[in-house]
Amino acid sequence: MAKIICVNCNSSFEGDKNFPPAIGAAIAGATLGGTFGASMGIAAGGTAIPATVPLAIIGGVLSGLGVIQFVKCPNCKKIFRK
């Protein structure tokens, strides 16, 4: 558990509570990456279908890691990076 001090109001709180938004962002990123990979396969005449899975994994990981870097202060509601 990480104690985080807000840069705006100087209150301290636990910072590891944003896993549900990170999971949601990972799912959305994986869906978008998979869709992009599938569209590349369709545009290439079916020769790039293997791009679907790697792009889905990359999109999910990058989205989840991007969202987990941010926290929201429960007192002043300011969003900032950990």
Distance bins in CASP14 RR format, pairs under 12 A and 6 or more apart:
PFRMAT RR
TARGET T0000
AUTHOR 0000-0000-0000
RMODE 2
METHOD distances of the structure
MODEL  1
1 12 0 0 0 0 0 1 0 0 0 0 0
1 13 0 0 0 0 0 1 0 0 0 0 0
1 14 1 0 1 0 0 0 0 0 0 0 0
1 15 1 0 0 1 0 0 0 0 0 0 0
1 16 1 0 1 0 0 0 0 0 0 0 0
1 17 0 0 0 0 1 0 0 0 0 0 0
2 12 0 0 0 0 0 1 0 0 0 0 0
2 13 0 0 0 0 1 0 0 0 0 0 0
2 14 1 0 0 1 0 0 0 0 0 0 0
2 15 1 0 1 0 0 0 0 0 0 0 0
2 16 1 0 1 0 0 0 0 0 0 0 0
2 17 0 0 0 0 0 1 0 0 0 0 0
2 18 0 0 0 0 0 1 0 0 0 0 0
2 68 0 0 0 0 0 1 0 0 0 0 0
2 71 0 0 0 0 1 0 0 0 0 0 0
2 82 1 0 0 1 0 0 0 0 0 0 0
3 11 0 0 0 0 0 1 0 0 0 0 0
3 12 1 0 1 0 0 0 0 0 0 0 0
3 13 1 0 0 1 0 0 0 0 0 0 0
3 14 1 0 0 1 0 0 0 0 0 0 0
3 15 1 0 0 1 0 0 0 0 0 0 0
3 16 0 0 0 0 0 1 0 0 0 0 0
3 71 0 0 0 0 0 1 0 0 0 0 0
3 82 0 0 0 0 0 1 0 0 0 0 0
4 10 0 0 0 0 0 1 0 0 0 0 0
4 11 0 0 0 0 1 0 0 0 0 0 0
4 12 1 0 0 1 0 0 0 0 0 0 0
4 13 1 0 1 0 0 0 0 0 0 0 0
4 14 1 0 0 1 0 0 0 0 0 0 0
4 15 1 0 1 0 0 0 0 0 0 0 0
4 16 0 0 0 0 1 0 0 0 0 0 0
4 17 0 0 0 0 0 1 0 0 0 0 0
4 18 0 0 0 0 0 1 0 0 0 0 0
4 69 0 0 0 0 0 1 0 0 0 0 0
4 70 0 0 0 0 0 1 0 0 0 0 0
4 71 1 0 1 0 0 0 0 0 0 0 0
4 72 0 0 0 0 0 1 0 0 0 0 0
4 73 0 0 0 0 1 0 0 0 0 0 0
4 74 0 0 0 0 0 1 0 0 0 0 0
4 75 0 0 0 0 0 1 0 0 0 0 0
4 78 0 0 0 0 0 1 0 0 0 0 0
4 80 0 0 0 0 1 0 0 0 0 0 0
4 81 0 0 0 0 0 1 0 0 0 0 0
4 82 1 0 0 1 0 0 0 0 0 0 0
5 11 1 0 0 1 0 0 0 0 0 0 0
5 12 1 0 1 0 0 0 0 0 0 0 0
5 13 0 0 0 0 1 0 0 0 0 0 0
5 14 0 0 0 0 0 1 0 0 0 0 0
5 15 0 0 0 0 0 1 0 0 0 0 0
5 71 0 0 0 0 0 1 0 0 0 0 0
5 73 0 0 0 0 1 0 0 0 0 0 0
5 75 0 0 0 0 0 1 0 0 0 0 0
5 78 0 0 0 0 0 1 0 0 0 0 0
5 80 0 0 0 0 0 1 0 0 0 0 0
5 82 0 0 0 0 0 1 0 0 0 0 0
6 12 1 0 0 1 0 0 0 0 0 0 0
6 13 1 0 0 1 0 0 0 0 0 0 0
6 15 0 0 0 0 0 1 0 0 0 0 0
6 71 0 0 0 0 1 0 0 0 0 0 0
6 72 0 0 0 0 1 0 0 0 0 0 0
6 73 1 0 1 0 0 0 0 0 0 0 0
6 74 0 0 0 0 1 0 0 0 0 0 0
6 75 1 0 0 1 0 0 0 0 0 0 0
6 76 1 0 0 1 0 0 0 0 0 0 0
6 77 0 0 0 0 1 0 0 0 0 0 0
6 78 1 0 0 1 0 0 0 0 0 0 0
6 79 0 0 0 0 0 1 0 0 0 0 0
6 80 1 0 0 1 0 0 0 0 0 0 0
6 82 0 0 0 0 0 1 0 0 0 0 0
7 71 0 0 0 0 0 1 0 0 0 0 0
7 73 0 0 0 0 1 0 0 0 0 0 0
7 76 0 0 0 0 1 0 0 0 0 0 0
7 78 1 0 0 1 0 0 0 0 0 0 0
7 79 0 0 0 0 0 1 0 0 0 0 0
7 80 1 0 1 0 0 0 0 0 0 0 0
7 81 0 0 0 0 1 0 0 0 0 0 0
7 82 0 0 0 0 0 1 0 0 0 0 0
8 71 0 0 0 0 0 1 0 0 0 0 0
8 72 0 0 0 0 0 1 0 0 0 0 0
8 73 1 0 0 1 0 0 0 0 0 0 0
8 74 0 0 0 0 0 1 0 0 0 0 0
8 75 0 0 0 0 1 0 0 0 0 0 0
8 76 1 0 1 0 0 0 0 0 0 0 0
8 77 0 0 0 0 1 0 0 0 0 0 0
8 78 1 0 1 0 0 0 0 0 0 0 0
8 79 0 0 0 0 1 0 0 0 0 0 0
8 80 1 0 0 1 0 0 0 0 0 0 0
9 73 1 0 0 1 0 0 0 0 0 0 0
9 74 0 0 0 0 1 0 0 0 0 0 0
9 75 1 0 1 0 0 0 0 0 0 0 0
9 76 1 0 1 0 0 0 0 0 0 0 0
9 77 0 0 0 0 1 0 0 0 0 0 0
9 78 1 0 0 1 0 0 0 0 0 0 0
9 80 0 0 0 0 0 1 0 0 0 0 0
10 73 0 0 0 0 1 0 0 0 0 0 0
10 75 0 0 0 0 1 0 0 0 0 0 0
10 76 0 0 0 0 1 0 0 0 0 0 0
10 78 0 0 0 0 0 1 0 0 0 0 0
11 71 0 0 0 0 0 1 0 0 0 0 0
11 73 1 0 0 1 0 0 0 0 0 0 0
11 74 1 0 0 1 0 0 0 0 0 0 0
11 75 1 0 1 0 0 0 0 0 0 0 0
11 76 1 0 0 1 0 0 0 0 0 0 0
11 77 0 0 0 0 0 1 0 0 0 0 0
11 78 0 0 0 0 0 1 0 0 0 0 0
12 71 0 0 0 0 0 1 0 0 0 0 0
12 73 0 0 0 0 1 0 0 0 0 0 0
12 74 0 0 0 0 0 1 0 0 0 0 0
12 75 0 0 0 0 1 0 0 0 0 0 0
13 71 0 0 0 0 1 0 0 0 0 0 0
13 72 0 0 0 0 1 0 0 0 0 0 0
13 73 1 0 0 1 0 0 0 0 0 0 0
13 74 1 0 1 0 0 0 0 0 0 0 0
13 75 1 0 0 1 0 0 0 0 0 0 0
13 76 0 0 0 0 0 1 0 0 0 0 0
13 77 0 0 0 0 0 1 0 0 0 0 0
13 78 0 0 0 0 0 1 0 0 0 0 0
13 80 0 0 0 0 0 1 0 0 0 0 0
13 82 0 0 0 0 0 1 0 0 0 0 0
14 71 0 0 0 0 1 0 0 0 0 0 0
14 73 0 0 0 0 0 1 0 0 0 0 0
14 74 0 0 0 0 1 0 0 0 0 0 0
14 82 0 0 0 0 0 1 0 0 0 0 0
15 68 0 0 0 0 0 1 0 0 0 0 0
15 69 0 0 0 0 0 1 0 0 0 0 0
15 70 0 0 0 0 0 1 0 0 0 0 0
15 71 1 0 1 0 0 0 0 0 0 0 0
15 72 0 0 0 0 1 0 0 0 0 0 0
15 73 0 0 0 0 1 0 0 0 0 0 0
15 74 0 0 0 0 1 0 0 0 0 0 0
15 80 0 0 0 0 0 1 0 0 0 0 0
15 81 0 0 0 0 0 1 0 0 0 0 0
15 82 1 0 0 1 0 0 0 0 0 0 0
16 22 0 0 0 0 0 1 0 0 0 0 0
16 68 0 0 0 0 1 0 0 0 0 0 0
16 71 0 0 0 0 1 0 0 0 0 0 0
16 82 0 0 0 0 1 0 0 0 0 0 0
17 68 0 0 0 0 0 1 0 0 0 0 0
17 70 0 0 0 0 0 1 0 0 0 0 0
17 71 1 0 0 1 0 0 0 0 0 0 0
17 72 0 0 0 0 1 0 0 0 0 0 0
17 73 0 0 0 0 0 1 0 0 0 0 0
17 74 0 0 0 0 1 0 0 0 0 0 0
17 82 0 0 0 0 0 1 0 0 0 0 0
18 24 0 0 0 0 0 1 0 0 0 0 0
18 25 0 0 0 0 1 0 0 0 0 0 0
18 64 0 0 0 0 0 1 0 0 0 0 0
18 65 0 0 0 0 0 1 0 0 0 0 0
18 66 0 0 0 0 0 1 0 0 0 0 0
18 67 1 0 0 1 0 0 0 0 0 0 0
18 68 1 0 0 1 0 0 0 0 0 0 0
18 69 0 0 0 0 1 0 0 0 0 0 0
18 70 1 0 0 1 0 0 0 0 0 0 0
18 71 1 0 0 1 0 0 0 0 0 0 0
18 72 1 0 0 1 0 0 0 0 0 0 0
18 73 0 0 0 0 0 1 0 0 0 0 0
18 74 0 0 0 0 0 1 0 0 0 0 0
18 79 0 0 0 0 1 0 0 0 0 0 0
18 80 0 0 0 0 0 1 0 0 0 0 0
18 81 0 0 0 0 0 1 0 0 0 0 0
18 82 0 0 0 0 1 0 0 0 0 0 0
19 25 0 0 0 0 0 1 0 0 0 0 0
19 26 0 0 0 0 0 1 0 0 0 0 0
19 64 0 0 0 0 1 0 0 0 0 0 0
19 67 0 0 0 0 1 0 0 0 0 0 0
19 68 1 0 0 1 0 0 0 0 0 0 0
19 71 0 0 0 0 0 1 0 0 0 0 0
20 26 0 0 0 0 0 1 0 0 0 0 0
20 27 0 0 0 0 0 1 0 0 0 0 0
20 64 0 0 0 0 0 1 0 0 0 0 0
20 67 0 0 0 0 1 0 0 0 0 0 0
20 68 0 0 0 0 0 1 0 0 0 0 0
21 27 0 0 0 0 0 1 0 0 0 0 0
21 28 0 0 0 0 0 1 0 0 0 0 0
21 63 0 0 0 0 0 1 0 0 0 0 0
21 64 0 0 0 0 1 0 0 0 0 0 0
21 66 0 0 0 0 0 1 0 0 0 0 0
21 67 1 0 1 0 0 0 0 0 0 0 0
21 68 0 0 0 0 1 0 0 0 0 0 0
21 69 0 0 0 0 0 1 0 0 0 0 0
21 70 0 0 0 0 1 0 0 0 0 0 0
21 71 0 0 0 0 0 1 0 0 0 0 0
21 72 0 0 0 0 1 0 0 0 0 0 0
21 79 0 0 0 0 0 1 0 0 0 0 0
22 28 0 0 0 0 0 1 0 0 0 0 0
22 29 0 0 0 0 0 1 0 0 0 0 0
22 60 0 0 0 0 1 0 0 0 0 0 0
22 61 0 0 0 0 0 1 0 0 0 0 0
22 62 0 0 0 0 0 1 0 0 0 0 0
22 63 0 0 0 0 1 0 0 0 0 0 0
22 64 1 0 1 0 0 0 0 0 0 0 0
22 65 1 0 0 1 0 0 0 0 0 0 0
22 66 1 0 0 1 0 0 0 0 0 0 0
22 67 1 0 1 0 0 0 0 0 0 0 0
22 68 1 0 1 0 0 0 0 0 0 0 0
22 69 0 0 0 0 1 0 0 0 0 0 0
22 70 0 0 0 0 1 0 0 0 0 0 0
22 71 0 0 0 0 0 1 0 0 0 0 0
23 29 0 0 0 0 0 1 0 0 0 0 0
23 30 0 0 0 0 0 1 0 0 0 0 0
23 60 0 0 0 0 1 0 0 0 0 0 0
23 63 0 0 0 0 1 0 0 0 0 0 0
23 64 1 0 0 1 0 0 0 0 0 0 0
23 65 0 0 0 0 0 1 0 0 0 0 0
23 67 0 0 0 0 1 0 0 0 0 0 0
23 68 0 0 0 0 1 0 0 0 0 0 0
24 30 0 0 0 0 1 0 0 0 0 0 0
24 31 0 0 0 0 1 0 0 0 0 0 0
24 32 0 0 0 0 0 1 0 0 0 0 0
24 60 0 0 0 0 1 0 0 0 0 0 0
24 63 0 0 0 0 1 0 0 0 0 0 0
24 64 1 0 0 1 0 0 0 0 0 0 0
24 66 0 0 0 0 0 1 0 0 0 0 0
24 67 1 0 0 1 0 0 0 0 0 0 0
24 68 0 0 0 0 0 1 0 0 0 0 0
25 31 0 0 0 0 0 1 0 0 0 0 0
25 32 0 0 0 0 0 1 0 0 0 0 0
25 59 0 0 0 0 1 0 0 0 0 0 0
25 60 1 0 0 1 0 0 0 0 0 0 0
25 61 0 0 0 0 0 1 0 0 0 0 0
25 62 0 0 0 0 1 0 0 0 0 0 0
25 63 1 0 1 0 0 0 0 0 0 0 0
25 64 1 0 1 0 0 0 0 0 0 0 0
25 65 0 0 0 0 1 0 0 0 0 0 0
25 66 1 0 0 1 0 0 0 0 0 0 0
25 67 1 0 1 0 0 0 0 0 0 0 0
25 68 0 0 0 0 1 0 0 0 0 0 0
25 69 0 0 0 0 0 1 0 0 0 0 0
25 70 0 0 0 0 0 1 0 0 0 0 0
26 32 0 0 0 0 0 1 0 0 0 0 0
26 33 0 0 0 0 0 1 0 0 0 0 0
26 56 0 0 0 0 0 1 0 0 0 0 0
26 57 0 0 0 0 0 1 0 0 0 0 0
26 58 0 0 0 0 0 1 0 0 0 0 0
26 59 1 0 0 1 0 0 0 0 0 0 0
26 60 1 0 1 0 0 0 0 0 0 0 0
26 61 1 0 0 1 0 0 0 0 0 0 0
26 62 0 0 0 0 1 0 0 0 0 0 0
26 63 1 0 1 0 0 0 0 0 0 0 0
26 64 1 0 1 0 0 0 0 0 0 0 0
26 65 0 0 0 0 1 0 0 0 0 0 0
26 66 0 0 0 0 1 0 0 0 0 0 0
26 67 1 0 0 1 0 0 0 0 0 0 0
26 68 0 0 0 0 1 0 0 0 0 0 0
27 33 0 0 0 0 0 1 0 0 0 0 0
27 34 0 0 0 0 0 1 0 0 0 0 0
27 56 0 0 0 0 0 1 0 0 0 0 0
27 59 0 0 0 0 0 1 0 0 0 0 0
27 60 1 0 0 1 0 0 0 0 0 0 0
27 61 0 0 0 0 0 1 0 0 0 0 0
27 63 0 0 0 0 1 0 0 0 0 0 0
27 64 0 0 0 0 1 0 0 0 0 0 0
27 67 0 0 0 0 0 1 0 0 0 0 0
28 34 0 0 0 0 0 1 0 0 0 0 0
28 35 0 0 0 0 0 1 0 0 0 0 0
28 56 0 0 0 0 0 1 0 0 0 0 0
28 59 0 0 0 0 1 0 0 0 0 0 0
28 60 1 0 0 1 0 0 0 0 0 0 0
28 62 0 0 0 0 0 1 0 0 0 0 0
28 63 1 0 0 1 0 0 0 0 0 0 0
28 64 0 0 0 0 1 0 0 0 0 0 0
28 66 0 0 0 0 0 1 0 0 0 0 0
28 67 0 0 0 0 1 0 0 0 0 0 0
29 35 0 0 0 0 1 0 0 0 0 0 0
29 36 0 0 0 0 1 0 0 0 0 0 0
29 37 0 0 0 0 0 1 0 0 0 0 0
29 55 0 0 0 0 1 0 0 0 0 0 0
29 56 1 0 0 1 0 0 0 0 0 0 0
29 57 0 0 0 0 1 0 0 0 0 0 0
29 58 0 0 0 0 1 0 0 0 0 0 0
29 59 1 0 1 0 0 0 0 0 0 0 0
29 60 1 0 1 0 0 0 0 0 0 0 0
29 61 0 0 0 0 1 0 0 0 0 0 0
29 62 1 0 0 1 0 0 0 0 0 0 0
29 63 1 0 1 0 0 0 0 0 0 0 0
29 64 1 0 0 1 0 0 0 0 0 0 0
29 65 0 0 0 0 0 1 0 0 0 0 0
29 66 0 0 0 0 0 1 0 0 0 0 0
29 67 0 0 0 0 0 1 0 0 0 0 0
30 36 0 0 0 0 0 1 0 0 0 0 0
30 37 0 0 0 0 0 1 0 0 0 0 0
30 52 0 0 0 0 0 1 0 0 0 0 0
30 53 0 0 0 0 1 0 0 0 0 0 0
30 54 0 0 0 0 0 1 0 0 0 0 0
30 55 0 0 0 0 1 0 0 0 0 0 0
30 56 1 0 1 0 0 0 0 0 0 0 0
30 57 1 0 0 1 0 0 0 0 0 0 0
30 58 0 0 0 0 1 0 0 0 0 0 0
30 59 1 0 1 0 0 0 0 0 0 0 0
30 60 1 0 1 0 0 0 0 0 0 0 0
30 61 0 0 0 0 1 0 0 0 0 0 0
30 62 0 0 0 0 1 0 0 0 0 0 0
30 63 1 0 0 1 0 0 0 0 0 0 0
30 64 0 0 0 0 1 0 0 0 0 0 0
31 37 0 0 0 0 0 1 0 0 0 0 0
31 38 0 0 0 0 0 1 0 0 0 0 0
31 52 0 0 0 0 0 1 0 0 0 0 0
31 55 0 0 0 0 0 1 0 0 0 0 0
31 56 1 0 0 1 0 0 0 0 0 0 0
31 57 0 0 0 0 0 1 0 0 0 0 0
31 59 0 0 0 0 1 0 0 0 0 0 0
31 60 0 0 0 0 1 0 0 0 0 0 0
31 63 0 0 0 0 1 0 0 0 0 0 0
32 38 0 0 0 0 0 1 0 0 0 0 0
32 39 0 0 0 0 0 1 0 0 0 0 0
32 52 0 0 0 0 0 1 0 0 0 0 0
32 55 0 0 0 0 1 0 0 0 0 0 0
32 56 0 0 0 0 1 0 0 0 0 0 0
32 58 0 0 0 0 0 1 0 0 0 0 0
32 59 1 0 0 1 0 0 0 0 0 0 0
32 60 0 0 0 0 1 0 0 0 0 0 0
32 62 0 0 0 0 0 1 0 0 0 0 0
32 63 0 0 0 0 1 0 0 0 0 0 0
33 39 0 0 0 0 1 0 0 0 0 0 0
33 40 0 0 0 0 1 0 0 0 0 0 0
33 51 0 0 0 0 1 0 0 0 0 0 0
33 52 0 0 0 0 1 0 0 0 0 0 0
33 53 0 0 0 0 1 0 0 0 0 0 0
33 54 0 0 0 0 1 0 0 0 0 0 0
33 55 1 0 1 0 0 0 0 0 0 0 0
33 56 1 0 1 0 0 0 0 0 0 0 0
33 57 0 0 0 0 1 0 0 0 0 0 0
33 58 1 0 0 1 0 0 0 0 0 0 0
33 59 1 0 1 0 0 0 0 0 0 0 0
33 60 1 0 0 1 0 0 0 0 0 0 0
33 61 0 0 0 0 0 1 0 0 0 0 0
33 62 0 0 0 0 1 0 0 0 0 0 0
33 63 0 0 0 0 1 0 0 0 0 0 0
34 40 0 0 0 0 1 0 0 0 0 0 0
34 41 0 0 0 0 0 1 0 0 0 0 0
34 42 0 0 0 0 0 1 0 0 0 0 0
34 48 0 0 0 0 0 1 0 0 0 0 0
34 49 0 0 0 0 0 1 0 0 0 0 0
34 50 0 0 0 0 0 1 0 0 0 0 0
34 51 0 0 0 0 1 0 0 0 0 0 0
34 52 1 0 1 0 0 0 0 0 0 0 0
34 53 1 0 0 1 0 0 0 0 0 0 0
34 54 0 0 0 0 1 0 0 0 0 0 0
34 55 1 0 1 0 0 0 0 0 0 0 0
34 56 1 1 0 0 0 0 0 0 0 0 0
34 57 0 0 0 0 1 0 0 0 0 0 0
34 58 0 0 0 0 1 0 0 0 0 0 0
34 59 1 0 0 1 0 0 0 0 0 0 0
34 60 0 0 0 0 1 0 0 0 0 0 0
35 41 0 0 0 0 0 1 0 0 0 0 0
35 42 0 0 0 0 0 1 0 0 0 0 0
35 51 0 0 0 0 0 1 0 0 0 0 0
35 52 0 0 0 0 1 0 0 0 0 0 0
35 55 0 0 0 0 1 0 0 0 0 0 0
35 56 0 0 0 0 1 0 0 0 0 0 0
35 59 0 0 0 0 0 1 0 0 0 0 0
36 42 0 0 0 0 0 1 0 0 0 0 0
36 43 0 0 0 0 0 1 0 0 0 0 0
36 48 0 0 0 0 0 1 0 0 0 0 0
36 51 0 0 0 0 1 0 0 0 0 0 0
36 52 0 0 0 0 1 0 0 0 0 0 0
36 53 0 0 0 0 0 1 0 0 0 0 0
36 54 0 0 0 0 0 1 0 0 0 0 0
36 55 1 0 1 0 0 0 0 0 0 0 0
36 56 0 0 0 0 1 0 0 0 0 0 0
36 58 0 0 0 0 1 0 0 0 0 0 0
36 59 0 0 0 0 1 0 0 0 0 0 0
36 60 0 0 0 0 0 1 0 0 0 0 0
37 43 0 0 0 0 1 0 0 0 0 0 0
37 44 0 0 0 0 1 0 0 0 0 0 0
37 46 0 0 0 0 0 1 0 0 0 0 0
37 48 1 0 0 1 0 0 0 0 0 0 0
37 49 0 0 0 0 1 0 0 0 0 0 0
37 50 0 0 0 0 1 0 0 0 0 0 0
37 51 1 0 1 0 0 0 0 0 0 0 0
37 52 1 0 1 0 0 0 0 0 0 0 0
37 53 0 0 0 0 1 0 0 0 0 0 0
37 54 0 0 0 0 1 0 0 0 0 0 0
37 55 1 0 1 0 0 0 0 0 0 0 0
37 56 1 0 0 1 0 0 0 0 0 0 0
37 57 0 0 0 0 0 1 0 0 0 0 0
37 58 0 0 0 0 0 1 0 0 0 0 0
37 59 0 0 0 0 0 1 0 0 0 0 0
38 44 0 0 0 0 0 1 0 0 0 0 0
38 45 0 0 0 0 0 1 0 0 0 0 0
38 46 0 0 0 0 1 0 0 0 0 0 0
38 48 0 0 0 0 1 0 0 0 0 0 0
38 49 1 0 0 1 0 0 0 0 0 0 0
38 50 0 0 0 0 0 1 0 0 0 0 0
38 51 1 0 0 1 0 0 0 0 0 0 0
38 52 1 0 1 0 0 0 0 0 0 0 0
38 53 0 0 0 0 1 0 0 0 0 0 0
38 54 0 0 0 0 0 1 0 0 0 0 0
38 55 0 0 0 0 1 0 0 0 0 0 0
38 56 0 0 0 0 1 0 0 0 0 0 0
39 45 0 0 0 0 0 1 0 0 0 0 0
39 46 0 0 0 0 0 1 0 0 0 0 0
39 48 0 0 0 0 1 0 0 0 0 0 0
39 49 0 0 0 0 0 1 0 0 0 0 0
39 51 0 0 0 0 1 0 0 0 0 0 0
39 52 0 0 0 0 1 0 0 0 0 0 0
39 55 0 0 0 0 1 0 0 0 0 0 0
40 46 0 0 0 0 1 0 0 0 0 0 0
40 47 0 0 0 0 1 0 0 0 0 0 0
40 48 1 0 1 0 0 0 0 0 0 0 0
40 49 0 0 0 0 1 0 0 0 0 0 0
40 50 0 0 0 0 1 0 0 0 0 0 0
40 51 1 0 1 0 0 0 0 0 0 0 0
40 52 0 0 0 0 1 0 0 0 0 0 0
40 54 0 0 0 0 0 1 0 0 0 0 0
40 55 1 0 0 1 0 0 0 0 0 0 0
40 56 0 0 0 0 0 1 0 0 0 0 0
41 47 1 0 0 1 0 0 0 0 0 0 0
41 48 1 1 0 0 0 0 0 0 0 0 0
41 49 1 0 1 0 0 0 0 0 0 0 0
41 50 0 0 0 0 1 0 0 0 0 0 0
41 51 1 0 0 1 0 0 0 0 0 0 0
41 52 1 0 0 1 0 0 0 0 0 0 0
41 53 0 0 0 0 0 1 0 0 0 0 0
41 55 0 0 0 0 0 1 0 0 0 0 0
42 48 0 0 0 0 1 0 0 0 0 0 0
42 49 0 0 0 0 1 0 0 0 0 0 0
42 51 0 0 0 0 0 1 0 0 0 0 0
42 52 0 0 0 0 0 1 0 0 0 0 0
43 49 0 0 0 0 0 1 0 0 0 0 0
43 51 0 0 0 0 0 1 0 0 0 0 0
44 50 0 0 0 0 0 1 0 0 0 0 0
44 51 0 0 0 0 1 0 0 0 0 0 0
44 52 0 0 0 0 0 1 0 0 0 0 0
46 52 0 0 0 0 0 1 0 0 0 0 0
48 54 0 0 0 0 0 1 0 0 0 0 0
48 55 0 0 0 0 0 1 0 0 0 0 0
49 55 0 0 0 0 0 1 0 0 0 0 0
50 56 0 0 0 0 0 1 0 0 0 0 0
51 57 0 0 0 0 0 1 0 0 0 0 0
51 58 0 0 0 0 0 1 0 0 0 0 0
52 58 0 0 0 0 0 1 0 0 0 0 0
52 59 0 0 0 0 0 1 0 0 0 0 0
53 59 0 0 0 0 0 1 0 0 0 0 0
53 60 0 0 0 0 0 1 0 0 0 0 0
54 60 0 0 0 0 0 1 0 0 0 0 0
54 61 0 0 0 0 0 1 0 0 0 0 0
55 61 0 0 0 0 0 1 0 0 0 0 0
55 62 0 0 0 0 0 1 0 0 0 0 0
56 62 0 0 0 0 0 1 0 0 0 0 0
56 63 0 0 0 0 0 1 0 0 0 0 0
57 63 0 0 0 0 0 1 0 0 0 0 0
57 64 0 0 0 0 0 1 0 0 0 0 0
58 64 0 0 0 0 0 1 0 0 0 0 0
58 65 0 0 0 0 0 1 0 0 0 0 0
59 65 0 0 0 0 1 0 0 0 0 0 0
59 66 0 0 0 0 0 1 0 0 0 0 0
59 67 0 0 0 0 0 1 0 0 0 0 0
60 66 0 0 0 0 1 0 0 0 0 0 0
60 67 0 0 0 0 0 1 0 0 0 0 0
60 68 0 0 0 0 0 1 0 0 0 0 0
61 67 0 0 0 0 0 1 0 0 0 0 0
61 68 0 0 0 0 0 1 0 0 0 0 0
62 68 0 0 0 0 0 1 0 0 0 0 0
62 69 0 0 0 0 0 1 0 0 0 0 0
63 69 0 0 0 0 0 1 0 0 0 0 0
64 70 0 0 0 0 0 1 0 0 0 0 0
65 82 0 0 0 0 0 1 0 0 0 0 0
66 81 0 0 0 0 1 0 0 0 0 0 0
66 82 0 0 0 0 0 1 0 0 0 0 0
67 79 0 0 0 0 0 1 0 0 0 0 0
67 81 0 0 0 0 0 1 0 0 0 0 0
67 82 0 0 0 0 0 1 0 0 0 0 0
68 81 0 0 0 0 0 1 0 0 0 0 0
68 82 0 0 0 0 1 0 0 0 0 0 0
69 79 0 0 0 0 0 1 0 0 0 0 0
69 80 0 0 0 0 1 0 0 0 0 0 0
69 81 1 0 1 0 0 0 0 0 0 0 0
69 82 1 0 1 0 0 0 0 0 0 0 0
70 78 0 0 0 0 0 1 0 0 0 0 0
70 79 1 0 1 0 0 0 0 0 0 0 0
70 80 1 0 0 1 0 0 0 0 0 0 0
70 81 1 0 1 0 0 0 0 0 0 0 0
70 82 1 0 0 1 0 0 0 0 0 0 0
71 77 0 0 0 0 0 1 0 0 0 0 0
71 78 0 0 0 0 1 0 0 0 0 0 0
71 79 1 0 0 1 0 0 0 0 0 0 0
71 80 1 0 0 1 0 0 0 0 0 0 0
71 81 1 0 0 1 0 0 0 0 0 0 0
71 82 1 0 1 0 0 0 0 0 0 0 0
72 78 1 0 0 1 0 0 0 0 0 0 0
72 79 1 0 1 0 0 0 0 0 0 0 0
72 80 0 0 0 0 1 0 0 0 0 0 0
72 81 0 0 0 0 0 1 0 0 0 0 0
72 82 0 0 0 0 0 1 0 0 0 0 0
73 79 1 0 0 1 0 0 0 0 0 0 0
73 80 1 0 0 1 0 0 0 0 0 0 0
73 82 0 0 0 0 0 1 0 0 0 0 0
END
